[in-house]
Amino acid sequence: MATGTIKTKTDKGYGFISVQGSDDVFFHHTACNGQFENLQVGQTVRFDVEKGEKGPKASNVVAVTAEQPESAPIEAAAA
């Protein structure tokens, strides 16, 4: 899994995750396991990266809590 920060989140049900050293990654509310409304701009999340129609997209987006260690950068996760 990759780690990033919620950069933007819209009322239309999508947003972008900022990843250090990489382009932003699109995410849709359906990739958040029912937790889209709970995510906040600036919050750290973990996610899988998939190939989307217009570039990389996130799936299995989950908020990182204090108990969860952060994972490898996106380059390692996408390899």
Biopython code that builds the backbone (N, CA, C, O; Angstrom):
import numpy as np
from Bio.PDB.StructureBuilder import StructureBuilder

atoms = [
    (1, "MET", "N", (0.840, -1.191, 0.000)),
    (1, "MET", "CA", (0.000, 0.000, 0.000)),
    (1, "MET", "C", (0.877, 1.244, 0.000)),
    (1, "MET", "O", (1.976, 1.256, 0.554)),
    (2, "ALA", "N", (0.366, 2.276, -0.630)),
    (2, "ALA", "CA", (1.044, 3.569, -0.664)),
    (2, "ALA", "C", (0.462, 4.465, 0.427)),
    (2, "ALA", "O", (-0.604, 4.179, 0.973)),
    (3, "THR", "N", (1.167, 5.544, 0.737)),
    (3, "THR", "CA", (0.720, 6.498, 1.737)),
    (3, "THR", "C", (0.725, 7.891, 1.132)),
    (3, "THR", "O", (1.631, 8.242, 0.376)),
    (4, "GLY", "N", (-0.284, 8.683, 1.461)),
    (4, "GLY", "CA", (-0.362, 10.055, 0.977)),
    (4, "GLY", "C", (-1.256, 10.877, 1.886)),
    (4, "GLY", "O", (-1.694, 10.417, 2.940)),
    (5, "THR", "N", (-1.518, 12.110, 1.454)),
    (5, "THR", "CA", (-2.325, 13.048, 2.218)),
    (5, "THR", "C", (-3.484, 13.535, 1.357)),
    (5, "THR", "O", (-3.292, 13.854, 0.184)),
    (6, "ILE", "N", (-4.679, 13.593, 1.927)),
    (6, "ILE", "CA", (-5.829, 14.105, 1.189)),
    (6, "ILE", "C", (-5.548, 15.563, 0.821)),
    (6, "ILE", "O", (-5.396, 16.414, 1.698)),
    (7, "LYS", "N", (-5.480, 15.842, -0.483)),
    (7, "LYS", "CA", (-5.204, 17.199, -0.969)),
    (7, "LYS", "C", (-6.502, 17.962, -1.197)),
    (7, "LYS", "O", (-6.644, 19.105, -0.761)),
    (8, "THR", "N", (-7.442, 17.327, -1.879)),
    (8, "THR", "CA", (-8.745, 17.934, -2.124)),
    (8, "THR", "C", (-9.821, 16.873, -1.994)),
    (8, "THR", "O", (-9.569, 15.681, -2.175)),
    (9, "LYS", "N", (-11.022, 17.328, -1.677)),
    (9, "LYS", "CA", (-12.182, 16.440, -1.571)),
    (9, "LYS", "C", (-13.400, 17.270, -1.940)),
    (9, "LYS", "O", (-13.614, 18.342, -1.375)),
    (10, "THR", "N", (-14.202, 16.784, -2.885)),
    (10, "THR", "CA", (-15.346, 17.555, -3.354)),
    (10, "THR", "C", (-16.664, 17.004, -2.832)),
    (10, "THR", "O", (-16.737, 15.882, -2.333)),
    (11, "ASP", "N", (-17.693, 17.815, -2.958)),
    (11, "ASP", "CA", (-19.049, 17.377, -2.621)),
    (11, "ASP", "C", (-19.601, 16.432, -3.681)),
    (11, "ASP", "O", (-20.652, 15.821, -3.486)),
    (12, "LYS", "N", (-18.896, 16.310, -4.799)),
    (12, "LYS", "CA", (-19.333, 15.439, -5.894)),
    (12, "LYS", "C", (-18.858, 13.999, -5.716)),
    (12, "LYS", "O", (-19.162, 13.140, -6.543)),
    (13, "GLY", "N", (-18.106, 13.729, -4.630)),
    (13, "GLY", "CA", (-17.732, 12.350, -4.333)),
    (13, "GLY", "C", (-16.384, 11.899, -4.841)),
    (13, "GLY", "O", (-16.168, 10.704, -5.043)),
    (14, "TYR", "N", (-15.472, 12.830, -5.052)),
    (14, "TYR", "CA", (-14.125, 12.445, -5.453)),
    (14, "TYR", "C", (-13.122, 13.442, -4.891)),
    (14, "TYR", "O", (-13.497, 14.478, -4.342)),
    (15, "GLY", "N", (-11.848, 13.116, -5.036)),
    (15, "GLY", "CA", (-10.796, 14.000, -4.571)),
    (15, "GLY", "C", (-9.448, 13.543, -5.086)),
    (15, "GLY", "O", (-9.357, 12.660, -5.939)),
    (16, "PHE", "N", (-8.398, 14.161, -4.553)),
    (16, "PHE", "CA", (-7.042, 13.815, -4.946)),
    (16, "PHE", "C", (-6.179, 13.640, -3.708)),
    (16, "PHE", "O", (-6.335, 14.344, -2.711)),
    (17, "ILE", "N", (-5.265, 12.684, -3.797)),
    (17, "ILE", "CA", (-4.324, 12.390, -2.724)),
    (17, "ILE", "C", (-2.954, 12.870, -3.169)),
    (17, "ILE", "O", (-2.494, 12.522, -4.256)),
    (18, "SER", "N", (-2.303, 13.663, -2.337)),
    (18, "SER", "CA", (-0.956, 14.144, -2.602)),
    (18, "SER", "C", (0.042, 13.094, -2.119)),
    (18, "SER", "O", (-0.034, 12.616, -0.988)),
    (19, "VAL", "N", (0.981, 12.746, -3.003)),
    (19, "VAL", "CA", (1.989, 11.742, -2.679)),
    (19, "VAL", "C", (3.363, 12.373, -2.887)),
    (19, "VAL", "O", (3.653, 12.890, -3.965)),
    (20, "GLN", "N", (4.201, 12.333, -1.865)),
    (20, "GLN", "CA", (5.523, 12.935, -1.950)),
    (20, "GLN", "C", (6.324, 12.297, -3.073)),
    (20, "GLN", "O", (6.439, 11.073, -3.139)),
    (21, "GLY", "N", (6.884, 13.127, -3.964)),
    (21, "GLY", "CA", (7.727, 12.640, -5.046)),
    (21, "GLY", "C", (6.969, 12.048, -6.215)),
    (21, "GLY", "O", (7.575, 11.408, -7.075)),
    (22, "SER", "N", (5.655, 12.243, -6.273)),
    (22, "SER", "CA", (4.844, 11.663, -7.342)),
    (22, "SER", "C", (3.679, 12.594, -7.662)),
    (22, "SER", "O", (3.395, 13.530, -6.915)),
    (23, "ASP", "N", (3.009, 12.326, -8.780)),
    (23, "ASP", "CA", (1.818, 13.088, -9.136)),
    (23, "ASP", "C", (0.692, 12.774, -8.156)),
    (23, "ASP", "O", (0.695, 11.731, -7.503)),
    (24, "ASP", "N", (-0.265, 13.688, -8.064)),
    (24, "ASP", "CA", (-1.445, 13.449, -7.236)),
    (24, "ASP", "C", (-2.217, 12.255, -7.782)),
    (24, "ASP", "O", (-2.185, 11.981, -8.981)),
    (25, "VAL", "N", (-2.905, 11.552, -6.899)),
    (25, "VAL", "CA", (-3.656, 10.352, -7.270)),
    (25, "VAL", "C", (-5.147, 10.615, -7.046)),
    (25, "VAL", "O", (-5.558, 11.028, -5.962)),
    (26, "PHE", "N", (-5.948, 10.372, -8.081)),
    (26, "PHE", "CA", (-7.398, 10.526, -8.025)),
    (26, "PHE", "C", (-8.004, 9.449, -7.131)),
    (26, "PHE", "O", (-7.529, 8.313, -7.116)),
    (27, "PHE", "N", (-9.057, 9.804, -6.385)),
    (27, "PHE", "CA", (-9.834, 8.777, -5.686)),
    (27, "PHE", "C", (-11.316, 9.118, -5.756)),
    (27, "PHE", "O", (-11.695, 10.289, -5.747)),
    (28, "HIS", "N", (-12.143, 8.091, -5.824)),
    (28, "HIS", "CA", (-13.597, 8.214, -5.887)),
    (28, "HIS", "C", (-14.168, 7.718, -4.566)),
    (28, "HIS", "O", (-13.560, 6.885, -3.895)),
    (29, "HIS", "N", (-15.322, 8.226, -4.199)),
    (29, "HIS", "CA", (-15.907, 7.837, -2.903)),
    (29, "HIS", "C", (-16.101, 6.329, -2.778)),
    (29, "HIS", "O", (-16.094, 5.800, -1.667)),
    (30, "THR", "N", (-16.271, 5.635, -3.886)),
    (30, "THR", "CA", (-16.455, 4.181, -3.831)),
    (30, "THR", "C", (-15.173, 3.450, -3.439)),
    (30, "THR", "O", (-15.220, 2.265, -3.109)),
    (31, "ALA", "N", (-14.022, 4.140, -3.468)),
    (31, "ALA", "CA", (-12.743, 3.535, -3.095)),
    (31, "ALA", "C", (-12.459, 3.654, -1.600)),
    (31, "ALA", "O", (-11.408, 3.218, -1.131)),
    (32, "CYS", "N", (-13.392, 4.243, -0.851)),
    (32, "CYS", "CA", (-13.147, 4.557, 0.561)),
    (32, "CYS", "C", (-13.888, 3.656, 1.534)),
    (32, "CYS", "O", (-13.972, 3.980, 2.719)),
    (33, "ASN", "N", (-14.418, 2.553, 1.080)),
    (33, "ASN", "CA", (-15.096, 1.596, 1.955)),
    (33, "ASN", "C", (-16.121, 2.259, 2.871)),
    (33, "ASN", "O", (-16.197, 1.945, 4.059)),
    (34, "GLY", "N", (-16.908, 3.176, 2.311)),
    (34, "GLY", "CA", (-17.957, 3.834, 3.079)),
    (34, "GLY", "C", (-17.491, 4.929, 4.016)),
    (34, "GLY", "O", (-18.286, 5.433, 4.809)),
    (35, "GLN", "N", (-16.220, 5.311, 3.948)),
    (35, "GLN", "CA", (-15.668, 6.300, 4.874)),
    (35, "GLN", "C", (-15.376, 7.649, 4.224)),
    (35, "GLN", "O", (-14.703, 8.480, 4.833)),
    (36, "PHE", "N", (-15.860, 7.890, 3.005)),
    (36, "PHE", "CA", (-15.551, 9.134, 2.289)),
    (36, "PHE", "C", (-15.904, 10.370, 3.113)),
    (36, "PHE", "O", (-15.108, 11.306, 3.197)),
    (37, "GLU", "N", (-17.076, 10.380, 3.715)),
    (37, "GLU", "CA", (-17.531, 11.549, 4.479)),
    (37, "GLU", "C", (-16.634, 11.835, 5.682)),
    (37, "GLU", "O", (-16.557, 12.980, 6.127)),
    (38, "ASN", "N", (-15.964, 10.830, 6.211)),
    (38, "ASN", "CA", (-15.108, 11.005, 7.388)),
    (38, "ASN", "C", (-13.712, 11.511, 7.051)),
    (38, "ASN", "O", (-13.005, 11.992, 7.937)),
    (39, "LEU", "N", (-13.298, 11.414, 5.786)),
    (39, "LEU", "CA", (-11.965, 11.865, 5.399)),
    (39, "LEU", "C", (-11.908, 13.387, 5.368)),
    (39, "LEU", "O", (-12.867, 14.048, 4.969)),
    (40, "GLN", "N", (-10.763, 13.938, 5.797)),
    (40, "GLN", "CA", (-10.576, 15.382, 5.855)),
    (40, "GLN", "C", (-9.344, 15.786, 5.055)),
    (40, "GLN", "O", (-8.370, 15.036, 4.993)),
    (41, "VAL", "N", (-9.381, 16.976, 4.437)),
    (41, "VAL", "CA", (-8.212, 17.509, 3.750)),
    (41, "VAL", "C", (-7.070, 17.592, 4.756)),
    (41, "VAL", "O", (-7.255, 18.069, 5.875)),
    (42, "GLY", "N", (-5.889, 17.125, 4.353)),
    (42, "GLY", "CA", (-4.719, 17.118, 5.224)),
    (42, "GLY", "C", (-4.520, 15.818, 5.982)),
    (42, "GLY", "O", (-3.482, 15.619, 6.612)),
    (43, "GLN", "N", (-5.497, 14.937, 5.927)),
    (43, "GLN", "CA", (-5.423, 13.657, 6.641)),
    (43, "GLN", "C", (-4.544, 12.664, 5.878)),
    (43, "GLN", "O", (-4.591, 12.610, 4.649)),
    (44, "THR", "N", (-3.753, 11.888, 6.595)),
    (44, "THR", "CA", (-2.915, 10.855, 5.999)),
    (44, "THR", "C", (-3.748, 9.605, 5.754)),
    (44, "THR", "O", (-4.519, 9.170, 6.609)),
    (45, "VAL", "N", (-3.570, 9.033, 4.553)),
    (45, "VAL", "CA", (-4.308, 7.826, 4.175)),
    (45, "VAL", "C", (-3.364, 6.806, 3.555)),
    (45, "VAL", "O", (-2.291, 7.147, 3.057)),
    (46, "ARG", "N", (-3.786, 5.555, 3.596)),
    (46, "ARG", "CA", (-3.101, 4.463, 2.899)),
    (46, "ARG", "C", (-4.036, 3.989, 1.804)),
    (46, "ARG", "O", (-5.256, 4.043, 1.958)),
    (47, "PHE", "N", (-3.467, 3.520, 0.689)),
    (47, "PHE", "CA", (-4.293, 3.123, -0.442)),
    (47, "PHE", "C", (-3.493, 2.271, -1.413)),
    (47, "PHE", "O", (-2.262, 2.280, -1.407)),
    (48, "ASP", "N", (-4.214, 1.539, -2.242)),
    (48, "ASP", "CA", (-3.614, 0.801, -3.347)),
    (48, "ASP", "C", (-3.703, 1.682, -4.583)),
    (48, "ASP", "O", (-4.604, 2.514, -4.694)),
    (49, "VAL", "N", (-2.773, 1.503, -5.509)),
    (49, "VAL", "CA", (-2.767, 2.276, -6.748)),
    (49, "VAL", "C", (-3.147, 1.363, -7.903)),
    (49, "VAL", "O", (-2.583, 0.282, -8.074)),
    (50, "GLU", "N", (-4.111, 1.817, -8.690)),
    (50, "GLU", "CA", (-4.547, 1.093, -9.878)),
    (50, "GLU", "C", (-4.401, 1.997, -11.091)),
    (50, "GLU", "O", (-4.306, 3.218, -10.961)),
    (51, "LYS", "N", (-4.384, 1.398, -12.255)),
    (51, "LYS", "CA", (-4.328, 2.168, -13.491)),
    (51, "LYS", "C", (-5.745, 2.581, -13.856)),
    (51, "LYS", "O", (-6.611, 1.729, -14.054)),
    (52, "GLY", "N", (-5.986, 3.891, -13.947)),
    (52, "GLY", "CA", (-7.294, 4.412, -14.326)),
    (52, "GLY", "C", (-7.288, 4.877, -15.771)),
    (52, "GLY", "O", (-6.248, 4.852, -16.430)),
    (53, "GLU", "N", (-8.435, 5.299, -16.265)),
    (53, "GLU", "CA", (-8.551, 5.768, -17.644)),
    (53, "GLU", "C", (-7.695, 6.996, -17.910)),
    (53, "GLU", "O", (-7.171, 7.157, -19.012)),
    (54, "LYS", "N", (-7.546, 7.869, -16.913)),
    (54, "LYS", "CA", (-6.807, 9.119, -17.093)),
    (54, "LYS", "C", (-5.534, 9.175, -16.258)),
    (54, "LYS", "O", (-4.976, 10.254, -16.060)),
    (55, "GLY", "N", (-5.071, 8.042, -15.772)),
    (55, "GLY", "CA", (-3.874, 8.009, -14.946)),
    (55, "GLY", "C", (-4.110, 7.180, -13.703)),
    (55, "GLY", "O", (-5.110, 6.469, -13.607)),
    (56, "PRO", "N", (-3.188, 7.266, -12.741)),
    (56, "PRO", "CA", (-3.330, 6.437, -11.540)),
    (56, "PRO", "C", (-4.557, 6.829, -10.726)),
    (56, "PRO", "O", (-4.932, 8.000, -10.660)),
    (57, "LYS", "N", (-5.178, 5.815, -10.101)),
    (57, "LYS", "CA", (-6.301, 6.079, -9.205)),
    (57, "LYS", "C", (-6.130, 5.227, -7.962)),
    (57, "LYS", "O", (-5.523, 4.157, -8.004)),
    (58, "ALA", "N", (-6.666, 5.709, -6.869)),
    (58, "ALA", "CA", (-6.551, 5.011, -5.590)),
    (58, "ALA", "C", (-7.732, 4.077, -5.380)),
    (58, "ALA", "O", (-8.855, 4.363, -5.795)),
    (59, "SER", "N", (-7.455, 2.956, -4.729)),
    (59, "SER", "CA", (-8.502, 2.042, -4.283)),
    (59, "SER", "C", (-8.181, 1.657, -2.844)),
    (59, "SER", "O", (-7.054, 1.838, -2.383)),
    (60, "ASN", "N", (-9.162, 1.134, -2.146)),
    (60, "ASN", "CA", (-8.971, 0.707, -0.746)),
    (60, "ASN", "C", (-8.378, 1.817, 0.121)),
    (60, "ASN", "O", (-7.440, 1.582, 0.883)),
    (61, "VAL", "N", (-8.926, 3.018, 0.003)),
    (61, "VAL", "CA", (-8.435, 4.176, 0.754)),
    (61, "VAL", "C", (-8.880, 4.067, 2.210)),
    (61, "VAL", "O", (-10.069, 3.933, 2.498)),
    (62, "VAL", "N", (-7.904, 4.128, 3.133)),
    (62, "VAL", "CA", (-8.203, 4.086, 4.565)),
    (62, "VAL", "C", (-7.367, 5.132, 5.292)),
    (62, "VAL", "O", (-6.213, 5.373, 4.939)),
    (63, "ALA", "N", (-7.957, 5.746, 6.301)),
    (63, "ALA", "CA", (-7.246, 6.733, 7.105)),
    (63, "ALA", "C", (-6.188, 6.041, 7.951)),
    (63, "ALA", "O", (-6.407, 4.942, 8.461)),
    (64, "VAL", "N", (-5.038, 6.694, 8.096)),
    (64, "VAL", "CA", (-3.969, 6.175, 8.950)),
    (64, "VAL", "C", (-4.213, 6.703, 10.355)),
    (64, "VAL", "O", (-4.362, 7.908, 10.559)),
    (65, "THR", "N", (-4.252, 5.800, 11.314)),
    (65, "THR", "CA", (-4.410, 6.193, 12.710)),
    (65, "THR", "C", (-3.054, 6.109, 13.399)),
    (65, "THR", "O", (-2.087, 5.621, 12.814)),
    (66, "ALA", "N", (-2.983, 6.575, 14.618)),
    (66, "ALA", "CA", (-1.726, 6.572, 15.368)),
    (66, "ALA", "C", (-1.181, 5.162, 15.553)),
    (66, "ALA", "O", (0.028, 4.986, 15.698)),
    (67, "GLU", "N", (-2.047, 4.158, 15.551)),
    (67, "GLU", "CA", (-1.611, 2.782, 15.768)),
    (67, "GLU", "C", (-1.054, 2.128, 14.504)),
    (67, "GLU", "O", (-0.359, 1.115, 14.587)),
    (68, "GLN", "N", (-1.356, 2.705, 13.321)),
    (68, "GLN", "CA", (-0.932, 2.093, 12.066)),
    (68, "GLN", "C", (0.373, 2.712, 11.586)),
    (68, "GLN", "O", (0.453, 3.934, 11.455)),
    (69, "PRO", "N", (1.389, 1.914, 11.320)),
    (69, "PRO", "CA", (2.620, 2.472, 10.756)),
    (69, "PRO", "C", (2.387, 2.860, 9.305)),
    (69, "PRO", "O", (1.599, 2.229, 8.601)),
    (70, "GLU", "N", (3.080, 3.906, 8.865)),
    (70, "GLU", "CA", (2.979, 4.299, 7.464)),
    (70, "GLU", "C", (3.753, 3.302, 6.621)),
    (70, "GLU", "O", (4.721, 2.699, 7.084)),
    (71, "SER", "N", (3.320, 3.134, 5.380)),
    (71, "SER", "CA", (3.944, 2.146, 4.503)),
    (71, "SER", "C", (4.909, 2.799, 3.534)),
    (71, "SER", "O", (5.222, 3.985, 3.639)),
    (72, "ALA", "N", (5.365, 2.006, 2.599)),
    (72, "ALA", "CA", (6.349, 2.444, 1.622)),
    (72, "ALA", "C", (5.786, 3.530, 0.718)),
    (72, "ALA", "O", (4.571, 3.622, 0.540)),
    (73, "PRO", "N", (6.669, 4.359, 0.141)),
    (73, "PRO", "CA", (6.224, 5.371, -0.817)),
    (73, "PRO", "C", (5.557, 4.724, -2.028)),
    (73, "PRO", "O", (5.656, 3.513, -2.224)),
    (74, "ILE", "N", (4.886, 5.524, -2.826)),
    (74, "ILE", "CA", (4.127, 5.030, -3.971)),
    (74, "ILE", "C", (5.006, 4.280, -4.969)),
    (74, "ILE", "O", (4.536, 3.325, -5.588)),
    (75, "GLU", "N", (6.265, 4.682, -5.145)),
    (75, "GLU", "CA", (7.130, 4.008, -6.107)),
    (75, "GLU", "C", (7.277, 2.527, -5.766)),
    (75, "GLU", "O", (7.243, 1.680, -6.658)),
    (76, "ALA", "N", (7.437, 2.215, -4.505)),
    (76, "ALA", "CA", (7.597, 0.821, -4.095)),
    (76, "ALA", "C", (6.282, 0.067, -4.230)),
    (76, "ALA", "O", (6.277, -1.109, -4.592)),
    (77, "ALA", "N", (5.181, 0.726, -3.946)),
    (77, "ALA", "CA", (3.879, 0.072, -4.006)),
    (77, "ALA", "C", (3.445, -0.192, -5.439)),
    (77, "ALA", "O", (2.744, -1.171, -5.698)),
    (78, "ALA", "N", (3.849, 0.661, -6.374)),
    (78, "ALA", "CA", (3.423, 0.518, -7.765)),
    (78, "ALA", "C", (4.304, -0.450, -8.537)),
    (78, "ALA", "O", (3.951, -0.852, -9.646)),
    (79, "ALA", "N", (5.427, -0.828, -7.981)),
    (79, "ALA", "CA", (6.378, -1.705, -8.681)),
    (79, "ALA", "C", (5.879, -3.119, -8.786)),
    (79, "ALA", "O", (6.563, -3.975, -9.347)),
]
sb = StructureBuilder()
sb.init_structure("model")
sb.init_model(0)
sb.init_chain("A")
sb.init_seg("    ")
for serial, (resi, resn, name, xyz) in enumerate(atoms, 1):
    if name == "N":
        sb.init_residue(resn, " ", resi, " ")
    sb.init_atom(name, np.array(xyz, "f"), 0.0, 1.0, " ", f" {name:<3s}", serial, name[0])
structure = sb.get_structure()
